């Protein structure tokens, strides 16, 4: 099963082979509109890029409280529409590509376990449904039924079978779900989050299966011009706060070592919400870690400020570098982090650091 997906997989999926009568695609722009659910949980294939991104922390239910080492996990499905569209009736013609990443951060293993998949949407081997959230590549899948998401991943050295119960309405990022990523009108995405997801399920690693529970965060984002030409990459965090609130913050780093754009949202435990202007958000590197494989330095410990409040983020383990050159063509750091305020635990979530290896290309 897995082999069939790999036969179609490589970063060259979107670099089309010579096509007869190939026409350049005119992608739609992100413009203000109301997000409508459940429709907007599904795919938006006209747009250039889209992803469903689930991250979280897990605990082995068989281990006594206080003795269990926490685990971090990540599952992401990407959908991409190529820039050239061939006038070709073949079922194998590249109209959409699906990529997937999965990772498990295990302190006992000391580095990130991860795997990836890539395939074109042909013969049902991969796809993303429009009417509801359902994305898959072969036997990897992420789907929504009612208020419960579920993912099933059989990776090279671990497996995940997890359910995520949504609590409350989606958290609309930016301006009612329109999140600006730059000064130009086109530099924006439709973006919402599902924080504080209650997780149950099973994992397998090192030949051992375990029942787990925990808390997760889901992002769904789609765009046609996510990354401005001046931008090098981005830093992003999504934190489930211990009091029941949620924090999202990001910055787009510019190629001149400055900040091109920034933003974020804080939902408090009482449900009130505040979005932050670019000048209200900052990321300060506190400690760097150098990858022994790539030599890339990542600021794995950060102080994030948003609207006058500050959180310190520290990694579960330093080595959470993800080499995705076989699918999305890049290397980045994406890992579980603890959040502290005034020296006390304040939450758990994930930090994503892109563009440190090479400038990101979308």
VMD Tcl script that draws the C-alpha trace (Angstrom):
set ca {
  {0.00 0.00 0.00}
  {2.69 2.46 1.06}
  {4.79 1.71 -1.99}
  {2.09 2.94 -4.38}
  {2.14 6.40 -2.82}
  {5.91 6.58 -3.04}
  {5.86 5.69 -6.72}
  {4.18 9.06 -7.26}
  {6.11 10.94 -4.60}
  {8.92 13.48 -4.79}
  {9.37 17.18 -4.53}
  {9.12 17.23 -8.33}
  {5.40 16.53 -8.20}
  {4.66 20.19 -8.74}
  {7.43 20.73 -11.27}
  {5.44 19.31 -14.14}
  {6.97 17.26 -16.89}
  {6.53 18.67 -20.40}
  {2.80 19.20 -20.88}
  {1.02 19.83 -24.11}
  {-1.17 22.94 -24.13}
  {-0.35 23.74 -20.48}
  {-1.99 26.96 -19.31}
  {-0.93 29.10 -16.37}
  {-3.43 28.94 -13.52}
  {-5.09 32.12 -12.25}
  {-5.46 31.47 -8.54}
  {-8.26 33.21 -6.63}
  {-7.27 35.82 -4.07}
  {-8.18 35.81 -0.42}
  {-10.87 38.46 0.07}
  {-13.06 39.23 3.08}
  {-15.93 36.75 3.42}
  {-17.65 34.84 6.17}
  {-16.33 31.34 6.77}
  {-19.14 28.80 6.59}
  {-19.03 25.50 8.45}
  {-19.01 22.60 7.89}
  {-18.17 23.47 4.24}
  {-14.98 25.36 5.10}
  {-13.62 22.39 7.03}
  {-13.20 20.77 3.60}
  {-10.76 21.45 0.78}
  {-10.60 24.55 -1.44}
  {-8.94 23.17 -4.58}
  {-8.98 26.41 -6.57}
  {-6.45 27.97 -4.21}
  {-2.74 27.37 -4.53}
  {-1.93 25.88 -1.12}
  {-3.84 24.47 1.84}
  {-3.05 22.52 4.98}
  {-4.64 20.82 7.95}
  {-2.14 20.75 10.79}
  {-2.64 18.89 14.09}
  {-0.16 19.12 16.94}
  {-0.37 18.04 20.55}
  {0.95 16.51 23.73}
  {0.22 12.94 24.84}
  {0.55 10.90 28.04}
  {0.76 7.11 28.33}
  {-2.32 6.12 30.36}
  {-0.61 3.00 31.76}
  {2.08 5.04 33.55}
  {1.36 6.66 36.90}
  {0.80 10.42 37.01}
  {4.08 12.20 37.55}
  {6.16 9.31 36.19}
  {5.19 9.39 32.53}
  {7.36 11.25 30.07}
  {5.11 13.35 27.80}
  {5.17 12.88 24.05}
  {4.66 15.45 21.34}
  {3.08 14.63 17.98}
  {2.30 16.29 14.68}
  {0.21 15.26 11.65}
  {-0.09 17.56 8.64}
  {-1.82 17.11 5.29}
  {-1.01 19.62 2.55}
  {-2.88 20.15 -0.72}
  {-1.21 22.03 -3.59}
  {-2.49 23.11 -7.00}
  {0.33 23.41 -9.58}
  {0.94 26.66 -11.45}
  {0.45 25.00 -14.82}
  {-2.71 23.11 -15.69}
  {-2.46 20.69 -18.60}
  {-5.32 20.11 -20.99}
  {-4.95 16.37 -20.56}
  {-7.87 13.99 -19.91}
  {-5.63 11.31 -18.39}
  {-6.42 10.23 -14.82}
  {-2.69 10.59 -14.10}
  {-2.51 14.26 -15.13}
  {-1.26 16.40 -12.24}
  {-4.17 18.57 -11.12}
  {-3.67 18.45 -7.36}
  {-0.86 17.09 -5.16}
  {-1.19 15.88 -1.59}
  {1.68 15.78 0.90}
  {1.66 14.54 4.48}
  {4.06 14.74 7.41}
  {3.84 12.86 10.71}
  {6.16 13.10 13.71}
  {6.51 11.90 17.27}
  {8.74 13.67 19.82}
  {9.80 11.11 22.42}
  {12.29 12.23 25.12}
  {13.39 8.59 25.54}
  {14.39 8.56 21.86}
  {16.16 11.97 22.07}
  {15.25 12.96 18.52}
  {12.17 13.34 16.37}
  {10.66 10.24 14.79}
  {9.11 11.35 11.51}
  {7.91 10.16 8.15}
  {6.32 11.69 5.06}
  {4.20 10.87 2.04}
  {3.47 12.55 -1.30}
  {1.16 11.66 -4.18}
  {-0.94 13.16 -6.90}
  {-4.72 12.82 -6.73}
  {-5.05 9.94 -9.18}
  {-7.10 6.75 -9.01}
  {-8.20 7.54 -5.46}
  {-4.74 6.94 -3.95}
  {-4.72 10.44 -2.44}
  {-7.14 13.32 -2.11}
  {-8.88 15.97 -0.07}
  {-12.68 16.16 0.03}
  {-14.45 19.46 -0.49}
  {-17.67 18.85 1.41}
  {-16.08 17.86 4.74}
  {-12.62 17.48 6.21}
  {-11.16 14.28 4.79}
  {-7.60 14.07 3.48}
  {-5.64 10.92 2.73}
  {-2.62 9.39 1.06}
  {-3.00 5.64 0.77}
  {-3.39 4.35 4.37}
  {-2.60 7.73 5.99}
  {-5.69 9.81 6.75}
  {-7.13 12.71 8.71}
  {-10.91 13.18 8.76}
  {-13.74 14.86 10.64}
  {-17.06 13.26 11.65}
  {-19.40 15.47 13.66}
  {-17.21 17.19 16.24}
  {-14.47 14.52 16.25}
  {-11.36 14.45 14.10}
  {-9.48 11.20 13.66}
  {-6.09 10.38 12.21}
  {-4.54 7.03 11.35}
  {-0.85 6.96 10.46}
  {1.39 3.92 9.95}
  {4.89 5.38 9.66}
  {8.29 3.73 9.29}
  {8.98 3.38 13.03}
  {5.81 4.51 14.78}
  {2.02 4.50 14.34}
  {-0.78 6.80 15.47}
  {-4.50 6.11 15.85}
  {-5.90 9.19 17.55}
  {-9.27 10.92 17.98}
  {-9.61 14.65 18.73}
  {-12.83 15.97 20.24}
  {-13.48 19.63 19.39}
  {-14.57 21.90 22.21}
  {-16.48 24.98 21.12}
  {-16.55 26.96 17.91}
  {-13.54 27.40 15.61}
  {-11.17 30.20 16.56}
  {-11.18 32.57 13.57}
  {-7.75 34.08 13.08}
  {-7.06 37.63 11.93}
  {-10.10 39.57 10.73}
  {-12.96 37.05 11.06}
  {-10.84 34.31 9.50}
  {-8.81 36.42 7.06}
  {-5.22 36.44 8.30}
  {-2.88 38.99 6.73}
  {0.68 37.87 6.01}
  {1.97 41.08 4.44}
  {1.17 44.59 3.28}
  {-0.13 43.63 -0.15}
  {-3.84 42.69 -0.35}
  {-3.04 39.30 -1.88}
  {-0.67 38.36 0.97}
  {-3.27 36.72 3.19}
  {-4.85 33.40 4.03}
  {-8.16 32.08 5.26}
  {-7.27 30.68 8.66}
  {-9.00 29.18 11.67}
  {-7.87 27.02 14.58}
  {-9.40 24.37 16.84}
  {-7.48 24.68 20.14}
  {-7.98 22.59 23.28}
  {-8.88 19.39 21.41}
  {-9.27 16.44 23.80}
  {-7.15 13.54 22.51}
  {-7.62 9.81 23.07}
  {-6.23 6.83 21.18}
  {-3.24 4.57 20.73}
  {0.33 4.90 19.57}
  {3.02 2.36 18.72}
  {6.75 2.94 18.95}
  {9.79 0.76 19.56}
  {7.62 -2.33 19.27}
  {5.29 -1.24 22.07}
  {1.66 -0.13 21.91}
  {0.16 2.27 24.44}
  {-3.17 3.94 25.12}
  {-2.75 7.70 25.36}
  {-4.67 10.85 26.13}
  {-3.79 14.51 25.86}
  {-4.57 17.87 24.29}
  {-4.13 19.02 20.70}
  {-4.41 22.03 18.39}
  {-5.63 21.99 14.77}
  {-4.99 24.68 12.16}
  {-6.68 24.85 8.76}
  {-5.31 27.42 6.35}
  {-5.57 28.07 2.61}
  {-4.14 30.77 0.37}
  {-2.77 31.65 -3.05}
  {0.08 33.97 -1.97}
  {1.05 32.99 1.58}
  {4.69 34.02 1.46}
  {5.74 37.46 0.18}
  {8.83 37.61 -2.08}
  {10.61 39.66 0.62}
  {10.02 36.96 3.26}
  {12.59 34.31 4.19}
  {10.37 32.09 6.34}
  {8.24 32.24 9.45}
  {8.12 31.46 13.16}
  {4.76 30.30 14.52}
  {3.40 28.99 17.79}
  {0.06 27.54 18.86}
  {-0.26 27.13 22.64}
  {-3.06 25.50 24.61}
  {-2.96 27.51 27.84}
  {-3.43 25.72 31.14}
  {-6.36 27.96 32.09}
  {-8.34 26.84 29.01}
  {-7.31 29.73 26.78}
  {-5.33 29.63 23.53}
  {-2.49 31.69 22.03}
  {-1.42 31.83 18.38}
  {1.42 34.11 17.28}
  {3.58 34.34 14.16}
  {6.14 36.48 12.44}
  {7.25 36.46 8.80}
  {11.01 37.03 8.77}
  {12.40 39.17 5.96}
  {15.46 38.41 3.87}
  {17.27 41.45 5.31}
  {17.17 39.82 8.80}
  {14.22 41.94 9.91}
  {10.52 41.23 10.39}
  {8.29 41.54 7.34}
  {4.95 40.97 9.12}
  {3.55 39.58 12.36}
  {0.24 38.77 13.98}
  {-1.58 36.65 16.47}
  {-4.68 35.96 18.51}
  {-5.38 35.34 22.17}
  {-8.58 33.60 23.25}
  {-9.00 33.83 27.00}
  {-10.57 31.15 29.17}
  {-13.85 33.12 29.29}
  {-14.11 33.02 25.50}
  {-13.21 36.64 24.84}
  {-10.79 37.10 21.97}
  {-8.23 39.66 20.86}
  {-6.27 39.85 17.60}
  {-2.89 41.58 17.52}
  {-1.51 44.08 15.02}
  {1.99 43.44 13.58}
  {3.67 45.88 15.96}
  {2.15 44.13 18.98}
  {3.87 40.76 18.33}
  {7.56 39.90 18.75}
  {9.74 36.80 18.96}
  {13.02 36.96 20.88}
  {15.51 34.10 20.57}
  {16.79 32.96 23.99}
  {18.75 29.85 23.03}
  {19.77 28.17 19.78}
  {20.34 24.52 18.94}
  {22.53 23.35 16.04}
  {21.46 20.27 14.08}
  {24.23 17.65 13.94}
  {22.90 16.52 10.54}
  {22.42 19.78 8.64}
  {24.44 22.30 10.67}
  {21.39 24.60 10.81}
  {20.94 26.77 13.90}
  {17.37 27.02 15.21}
  {16.18 29.36 18.00}
  {14.45 26.55 19.91}
  {13.82 28.65 23.03}
  {11.85 31.84 22.46}
  {10.20 34.67 24.33}
  {6.95 35.55 22.57}
  {5.29 38.86 23.32}
  {1.74 39.69 22.22}
  {-0.22 42.75 23.28}
  {1.90 43.51 26.32}
  {1.94 39.92 27.65}
  {4.87 37.53 27.37}
  {5.42 33.76 27.35}
  {8.69 31.81 27.32}
  {8.71 28.71 25.10}
  {11.12 25.84 25.79}
  {11.33 22.59 23.75}
  {10.37 19.15 25.02}
  {13.58 17.97 23.31}
  {16.00 20.04 21.24}
  {16.22 17.73 18.23}
  {12.86 18.18 16.53}
  {14.24 18.94 13.07}
  {12.08 17.57 10.25}
  {13.74 16.74 6.93}
  {10.93 16.88 4.37}
  {12.99 17.11 1.19}
  {11.30 13.98 -0.20}
  {7.86 15.64 -0.13}
  {7.64 19.42 0.33}
  {11.32 19.95 -0.47}
  {12.49 21.67 2.71}
  {14.01 21.16 6.16}
  {12.59 22.92 9.20}
  {12.16 22.65 12.97}
  {8.72 21.82 14.29}
  {8.36 20.70 17.84}
  {6.55 20.39 21.14}
  {7.21 23.25 23.55}
  {6.25 24.20 27.09}
  {5.03 27.73 27.77}
  {6.02 29.58 30.97}
  {4.85 32.89 32.44}
  {6.66 34.55 35.32}
  {8.60 31.32 35.85}
  {5.51 29.11 36.23}
  {3.98 26.60 33.78}
  {1.35 28.27 31.60}
  {0.62 25.86 28.73}
  {1.82 23.42 26.13}
  {1.89 23.60 22.37}
  {4.09 23.63 19.29}
  {6.64 25.95 17.73}
  {7.41 25.98 13.99}
  {10.63 27.50 12.59}
  {10.99 27.67 8.80}
  {13.49 29.29 6.45}
  {16.56 28.65 8.61}
  {17.93 25.97 6.26}
  {17.12 27.80 3.02}
  {14.54 30.45 2.12}
  {11.07 28.92 2.07}
  {9.35 28.43 -1.28}
  {5.60 27.98 -1.39}
}
mol new
graphics top color blue
foreach p $ca { graphics top sphere $p radius 0.5 }
foreach p [lrange $ca 0 end-1] q [lrange $ca 1 end] { graphics top cylinder $p $q radius 0.2 }
display resetview
